[in-house]
Amino acid sequence: MTTTNPGTIAFVFPGQGSQSVGMGRALAAASPAAAAVFAEADAALGEPLSRLAWEGPAEVLDLTVNAQPAILATSIACLAALRERWTALGSRAPEPAFAAGHSMGQYSALVAAGSISLADGLRLVRERGRLMQGSGAGRAGRMAALIGLDEARLPELVAAASAHGLFGIANRNSPGQVVVSGERAAVEAAITIARELGARRALELPVSVAAHSPLMAEAAAGMAGVLAGIAFRDPHPPLLANADAHLITTAEAARAELVEHLTTGVDWVAVVERMRAAGVTTFLEIGPGRVLTGLIRRIVPDAGALASDDPTAPDGLAVRLIDPPPA
């Protein structure tokens, strides 16, 4: 068991790509708190989102308009189940120093930090997905992960791939791992070029849009209008911005982040390094999968990185990762 102290833990929330058919099903069956989150999600959207998350089909779940609310619901269900379990163990939940989400995971982080309601968060990511799906109409977008490519070769990659269409670096996920985004022809060319430049792996991601690229300009404009009508509160704990890791402590800064990060990249390395420099010793990934846990272990190997998702547990929840302070 890893023991943490108050103020030395950060809660981190995964983004699109972490979805899988069946996520959260065992958790909802075992945890009344998790089941209540999924029920609220279904009611907020007026459709059985939980059934899609639990039964698929995968090709429908993977659509941006479905994947984003399903991941948010599963992440908040995991958080609710953890808090329920800690209470049952006679302990209070640890107070994180920061909350941070990777891309659409920022919505999960804002719900967890009390900045927006769960119902608003679900409706917002549904609309975000719809706007992203339609943004850049006629210019099919794609994303790809590049692993093991020397960062010094990135300018060469961008220049060569951009000859085939709109293209750029979307995510800096860990040392040696970046995600690129842009028009389909450019991303497909980038996969070939990256391999020629020495990347160990280059593969297209299971997403249907070019997130974090200028192709999302229409979506950003649309979200600005939608977000203007949503009540935000100051987040507690604070968040860190995706693009440059600046601190987000106010309601208006949170609102602005959800617009800006659609067209700018996600520098997850900078986000994690800033939290570590601020004294975070343990990062707990809350939500489906363990992608962020792996990335964090490569970014700050001297810190603890743990995942709430445990496929070997009967309810899918790793509950004794943290020893919360006594109640």
C-alpha positions as a Python dict, from the first residue, in 0.01 Angstrom:
ca = {
    (1, 'M'): (0, 0, 0),
    (2, 'T'): (127, 348, -82),
    (3, 'T'): (71, 602, 193),
    (4, 'T'): (18, 968, 111),
    (5, 'N'): (-17, 1281, 318),
    (6, 'P'): (-280, 1554, 270),
    (7, 'G'): (-175, 1808, 10),
    (8, 'T'): (75, 1577, -164),
    (9, 'I'): (-170, 1404, -395),
    (10, 'A'): (-312, 1511, -731),
    (11, 'F'): (-620, 1370, -899),
    (12, 'V'): (-578, 1330, -1276),
    (13, 'F'): (-849, 1242, -1527),
    (14, 'P'): (-808, 1071, -1865),
    (15, 'G'): (-930, 1201, -2199),
    (16, 'Q'): (-1068, 1053, -2518),
    (17, 'G'): (-903, 729, -2625),
    (18, 'S'): (-934, 573, -2279),
    (19, 'Q'): (-1283, 443, -2350),
    (20, 'S'): (-1358, 73, -2383),
    (21, 'V'): (-1678, -127, -2397),
    (22, 'G'): (-1771, -247, -2047),
    (23, 'M'): (-1608, 41, -1860),
    (24, 'G'): (-1778, 109, -1528),
    (25, 'R'): (-2023, -180, -1549),
    (26, 'A'): (-1881, -388, -1263),
    (27, 'L'): (-1826, -70, -1065),
    (28, 'A'): (-2192, 36, -1094),
    (29, 'A'): (-2306, -314, -996),
    (30, 'A'): (-2097, -301, -677),
    (31, 'S'): (-2121, 66, -577),
    (32, 'P'): (-2447, 253, -516),
    (33, 'A'): (-2259, 582, -548),
    (34, 'A'): (-2123, 486, -890),
    (35, 'A'): (-2462, 358, -1003),
    (36, 'A'): (-2617, 692, -904),
    (37, 'V'): (-2364, 877, -1123),
    (38, 'F'): (-2452, 666, -1427),
    (39, 'A'): (-2824, 713, -1357),
    (40, 'E'): (-2772, 1090, -1341),
    (41, 'A'): (-2578, 1077, -1666),
    (42, 'D'): (-2860, 891, -1842),
    (43, 'A'): (-3115, 1143, -1709),
    (44, 'A'): (-2902, 1446, -1801),
    (45, 'L'): (-2864, 1333, -2161),
    (46, 'G'): (-3208, 1179, -2196),
    (47, 'E'): (-3067, 852, -2328),
    (48, 'P'): (-2906, 532, -2193),
    (49, 'L'): (-2542, 642, -2204),
    (50, 'S'): (-2458, 376, -1945),
    (51, 'R'): (-2581, 98, -2175),
    (52, 'L'): (-2358, 223, -2456),
    (53, 'A'): (-2057, 236, -2222),
    (54, 'W'): (-2128, -112, -2089),
    (55, 'E'): (-2248, -293, -2403),
    (56, 'G'): (-2119, -94, -2701),
    (57, 'P'): (-2084, -145, -2990),
    (58, 'A'): (-1729, -11, -2990),
    (59, 'E'): (-1761, 175, -3319),
    (60, 'V'): (-2050, 378, -3175),
    (61, 'L'): (-1885, 434, -2838),
    (62, 'D'): (-1568, 556, -3011),
    (63, 'L'): (-1749, 843, -3181),
    (64, 'T'): (-1641, 1169, -3020),
    (65, 'V'): (-1999, 1267, -2941),
    (66, 'N'): (-2040, 947, -2734),
    (67, 'A'): (-1691, 876, -2603),
    (68, 'Q'): (-1654, 1207, -2422),
    (69, 'P'): (-1967, 1193, -2202),
    (70, 'A'): (-1912, 820, -2141),
    (71, 'I'): (-1557, 883, -2016),
    (72, 'L'): (-1671, 1172, -1797),
    (73, 'A'): (-1950, 964, -1642),
    (74, 'T'): (-1715, 672, -1578),
    (75, 'S'): (-1449, 897, -1426),
    (76, 'I'): (-1690, 1065, -1186),
    (77, 'A'): (-1843, 727, -1102),
    (78, 'C'): (-1494, 604, -1010),
    (79, 'L'): (-1440, 908, -790),
    (80, 'A'): (-1777, 859, -620),
    (81, 'A'): (-1701, 490, -558),
    (82, 'L'): (-1359, 573, -412),
    (83, 'R'): (-1509, 826, -173),
    (84, 'E'): (-1780, 576, -79),
    (85, 'R'): (-1520, 308, -11),
    (86, 'W'): (-1294, 536, 192),
    (87, 'T'): (-1595, 633, 406),
    (88, 'A'): (-1680, 265, 457),
    (89, 'L'): (-1322, 208, 572),
    (90, 'G'): (-1367, 479, 835),
    (91, 'S'): (-1144, 732, 663),
    (92, 'R'): (-1203, 1062, 492),
    (93, 'A'): (-1107, 1103, 130),
    (94, 'P'): (-766, 1262, 74),
    (95, 'E'): (-769, 1630, -22),
    (96, 'P'): (-579, 1673, -349),
    (97, 'A'): (-349, 1967, -406),
    (98, 'F'): (-447, 1979, -775),
    (99, 'A'): (-692, 1831, -1021),
    (100, 'A'): (-586, 1800, -1384),
    (101, 'G'): (-744, 1648, -1691),
    (102, 'H'): (-591, 1544, -2018),
    (103, 'S'): (-788, 1721, -2296),
    (104, 'M'): (-1159, 1647, -2235),
    (105, 'G'): (-1049, 1510, -1898),
    (106, 'Q'): (-1048, 1877, -1793),
    (107, 'Y'): (-1429, 1853, -1777),
    (108, 'S'): (-1401, 1559, -1536),
    (109, 'A'): (-1148, 1756, -1331),
    (110, 'L'): (-1379, 2058, -1317),
    (111, 'V'): (-1672, 1843, -1203),
    (112, 'A'): (-1449, 1683, -938),
    (113, 'A'): (-1333, 2030, -827),
    (114, 'G'): (-1691, 2157, -796),
    (115, 'S'): (-1652, 2416, -1072),
    (116, 'I'): (-1938, 2276, -1282),
    (117, 'S'): (-2216, 2030, -1205),
    (118, 'L'): (-2210, 1674, -1333),
    (119, 'A'): (-2522, 1734, -1542),
    (120, 'D'): (-2374, 2047, -1700),
    (121, 'G'): (-2044, 1872, -1760),
    (122, 'L'): (-2215, 1585, -1941),
    (123, 'R'): (-2423, 1814, -2159),
    (124, 'L'): (-2117, 2027, -2233),
    (125, 'V'): (-1900, 1737, -2349),
    (126, 'R'): (-2186, 1604, -2559),
    (127, 'E'): (-2207, 1944, -2729),
    (128, 'R'): (-1827, 1964, -2746),
    (129, 'G'): (-1822, 1629, -2923),
    (130, 'R'): (-2096, 1736, -3163),
    (131, 'L'): (-1916, 2060, -3247),
    (132, 'M'): (-1581, 1884, -3284),
    (133, 'Q'): (-1737, 1625, -3512),
    (134, 'G'): (-1869, 1899, -3739),
    (135, 'S'): (-1573, 2137, -3718),
    (136, 'G'): (-1361, 2158, -4031),
    (137, 'A'): (-1635, 2007, -4246),
    (138, 'G'): (-1499, 1878, -4572),
    (139, 'R'): (-1149, 1848, -4429),
    (140, 'A'): (-1141, 1504, -4267),
    (141, 'G'): (-927, 1509, -3954),
    (142, 'R'): (-717, 1239, -3793),
    (143, 'M'): (-474, 1197, -3503),
    (144, 'A'): (-174, 968, -3459),
    (145, 'A'): (64, 876, -3178),
    (146, 'L'): (438, 882, -3241),
    (147, 'I'): (660, 693, -2997),
    (148, 'G'): (1037, 706, -2969),
    (149, 'L'): (1091, 997, -3206),
    (150, 'D'): (1372, 1236, -3106),
    (151, 'E'): (1206, 1568, -3022),
    (152, 'A'): (1478, 1744, -3221),
    (153, 'R'): (1328, 1590, -3537),
    (154, 'L'): (979, 1731, -3473),
    (155, 'P'): (1027, 2053, -3674),
    (156, 'E'): (1139, 1841, -3970),
    (157, 'L'): (834, 1618, -3930),
    (158, 'V'): (595, 1913, -3910),
    (159, 'A'): (745, 2075, -4218),
    (160, 'A'): (729, 1757, -4426),
    (161, 'A'): (379, 1651, -4319),
    (162, 'S'): (239, 2003, -4360),
    (163, 'A'): (308, 1976, -4732),
    (164, 'H'): (14, 1732, -4739),
    (165, 'G'): (-235, 1949, -4546),
    (166, 'L'): (-303, 2123, -4216),
    (167, 'F'): (-91, 1958, -3948),
    (168, 'G'): (61, 2014, -3605),
    (169, 'I'): (165, 1871, -3268),
    (170, 'A'): (-146, 1814, -3057),
    (171, 'N'): (-13, 1648, -2741),
    (172, 'R'): (324, 1622, -2570),
    (173, 'N'): (237, 1326, -2353),
    (174, 'S'): (569, 1206, -2213),
    (175, 'P'): (936, 1209, -2312),
    (176, 'G'): (946, 1040, -2651),
    (177, 'Q'): (569, 1033, -2704),
    (178, 'V'): (374, 1295, -2896),
    (179, 'V'): (39, 1302, -3070),
    (180, 'V'): (-5, 1479, -3401),
    (181, 'S'): (-327, 1612, -3546),
    (182, 'G'): (-456, 1757, -3871),
    (183, 'E'): (-602, 1674, -4206),
    (184, 'R'): (-619, 1308, -4294),
    (185, 'A'): (-361, 1314, -4576),
    (186, 'A'): (-113, 1502, -4359),
    (187, 'V'): (-149, 1267, -4063),
    (188, 'E'): (-118, 961, -4284),
    (189, 'A'): (198, 1108, -4438),
    (190, 'A'): (330, 1189, -4090),
    (191, 'I'): (305, 824, -3987),
    (192, 'T'): (532, 722, -4273),
    (193, 'I'): (768, 1017, -4227),
    (194, 'A'): (799, 960, -3852),
    (195, 'R'): (906, 600, -3908),
    (196, 'E'): (1166, 719, -4158),
    (197, 'L'): (1292, 970, -3897),
    (198, 'G'): (1343, 697, -3640),
    (199, 'A'): (1015, 664, -3448),
    (200, 'R'): (979, 319, -3290),
    (201, 'R'): (603, 325, -3343),
    (202, 'A'): (362, 546, -3534),
    (203, 'L'): (-6, 458, -3529),
    (204, 'E'): (-340, 622, -3593),
    (205, 'L'): (-560, 675, -3286),
    (206, 'P'): (-924, 560, -3250),
    (207, 'V'): (-1068, 913, -3264),
    (208, 'S'): (-1282, 1062, -3537),
    (209, 'V'): (-1167, 1426, -3527),
    (210, 'A'): (-845, 1632, -3537),
    (211, 'A'): (-851, 1759, -3178),
    (212, 'H'): (-613, 2034, -3066),
    (213, 'S'): (-560, 2166, -3414),
    (214, 'P'): (-680, 2471, -3611),
    (215, 'L'): (-946, 2243, -3762),
    (216, 'M'): (-1126, 2290, -3430),
    (217, 'A'): (-1166, 2669, -3469),
    (218, 'E'): (-1538, 2639, -3546),
    (219, 'A'): (-1587, 2412, -3246),
    (220, 'A'): (-1404, 2659, -3020),
    (221, 'A'): (-1626, 2944, -3136),
    (222, 'G'): (-1935, 2732, -3079),
    (223, 'M'): (-1825, 2624, -2732),
    (224, 'A'): (-1756, 2986, -2632),
    (225, 'G'): (-2122, 3061, -2693),
    (226, 'V'): (-2244, 2752, -2510),
    (227, 'L'): (-2015, 2804, -2210),
    (228, 'A'): (-2130, 3164, -2169),
    (229, 'G'): (-2466, 3031, -2048),
    (230, 'I'): (-2324, 2784, -1792),
    (231, 'A'): (-2273, 2862, -1423),
    (232, 'F'): (-1910, 2814, -1317),
    (233, 'R'): (-1762, 2828, -968),
    (234, 'D'): (-1401, 2865, -860),
    (235, 'P'): (-1240, 2519, -868),
    (236, 'H'): (-1119, 2363, -542),
    (237, 'P'): (-856, 2228, -578),
    (238, 'P'): (-710, 2440, -860),
    (239, 'L'): (-650, 2302, -1208),
    (240, 'L'): (-361, 2344, -1451),
    (241, 'A'): (-413, 2459, -1810),
    (242, 'N'): (-347, 2202, -2080),
    (243, 'A'): (-144, 2424, -2313),
    (244, 'D'): (109, 2579, -2074),
    (245, 'A'): (34, 2450, -1721),
    (246, 'H'): (-70, 2788, -1581),
    (247, 'L'): (-279, 2774, -1265),
    (248, 'I'): (-659, 2789, -1298),
    (249, 'T'): (-817, 2919, -977),
    (250, 'T'): (-1123, 3117, -1089),
    (251, 'A'): (-1452, 3040, -1258),
    (252, 'E'): (-1372, 3263, -1555),
    (253, 'A'): (-1029, 3106, -1604),
    (254, 'A'): (-1195, 2763, -1605),
    (255, 'R'): (-1447, 2879, -1866),
    (256, 'A'): (-1168, 3020, -2086),
    (257, 'E'): (-965, 2699, -2062),
    (258, 'L'): (-1247, 2493, -2210),
    (259, 'V'): (-1249, 2715, -2519),
    (260, 'E'): (-876, 2761, -2565),
    (261, 'H'): (-769, 2399, -2534),
    (262, 'L'): (-972, 2296, -2838),
    (263, 'T'): (-727, 2459, -3079),
    (264, 'T'): (-407, 2453, -2872),
    (265, 'G'): (-197, 2153, -2778),
    (266, 'V'): (-182, 1959, -2453),
    (267, 'D'): (160, 1975, -2287),
    (268, 'W'): (103, 1698, -2034),
    (269, 'V'): (474, 1685, -1954),
    (270, 'A'): (468, 2047, -1837),
    (271, 'V'): (146, 1991, -1638),
    (272, 'V'): (287, 1694, -1449),
    (273, 'E'): (626, 1857, -1393),
    (274, 'R'): (462, 2166, -1244),
    (275, 'M'): (259, 1958, -999),
    (276, 'R'): (568, 1762, -898),
    (277, 'A'): (764, 2087, -847),
    (278, 'A'): (481, 2211, -625),
    (279, 'G'): (527, 1911, -394),
    (280, 'V'): (293, 1645, -531),
    (281, 'T'): (433, 1303, -446),
    (282, 'T'): (143, 1082, -561),
    (283, 'F'): (-71, 1105, -873),
    (284, 'L'): (-400, 913, -875),
    (285, 'E'): (-558, 852, -1215),
    (286, 'I'): (-936, 843, -1176),
    (287, 'G'): (-1133, 699, -1465),
    (288, 'P'): (-1120, 423, -1723),
    (289, 'G'): (-784, 276, -1816),
    (290, 'R'): (-431, 344, -1699),
    (291, 'V'): (-289, 562, -1978),
    (292, 'L'): (-203, 862, -1762),
    (293, 'T'): (-43, 641, -1497),
    (294, 'G'): (205, 511, -1751),
    (295, 'L'): (280, 859, -1884),
    (296, 'I'): (335, 1005, -1536),
    (297, 'R'): (576, 727, -1441),
    (298, 'R'): (790, 825, -1740),
    (299, 'I'): (767, 1200, -1674),
    (300, 'V'): (840, 1197, -1299),
    (301, 'P'): (978, 854, -1208),
    (302, 'D'): (1054, 971, -853),
    (303, 'A'): (680, 1017, -778),
    (304, 'G'): (406, 762, -723),
    (305, 'A'): (158, 709, -1006),
    (306, 'L'): (-148, 497, -933),
    (307, 'A'): (-467, 407, -1119),
    (308, 'S'): (-817, 362, -979),
    (309, 'D'): (-899, 118, -1260),
    (310, 'D'): (-807, -240, -1168),
    (311, 'P'): (-941, -498, -1414),
    (312, 'T'): (-840, -780, -1177),
    (313, 'A'): (-1074, -658, -900),
    (314, 'P'): (-1431, -791, -893),
    (315, 'D'): (-1571, -436, -912),
    (316, 'G'): (-1291, -301, -1130),
    (317, 'L'): (-1179, -60, -858),
    (318, 'A'): (-840, -47, -691),
    (319, 'V'): (-942, 80, -348),
    (320, 'R'): (-631, 39, -135),
    (321, 'L'): (-394, 240, -346),
    (322, 'I'): (-398, 520, -93),
    (323, 'D'): (-416, 523, 282),
    (324, 'P'): (-638, 826, 350),
    (325, 'P'): (-587, 1024, 670),
    (326, 'P'): (-796, 913, 969),
    (327, 'A'): (-1145, 1058, 994),
}
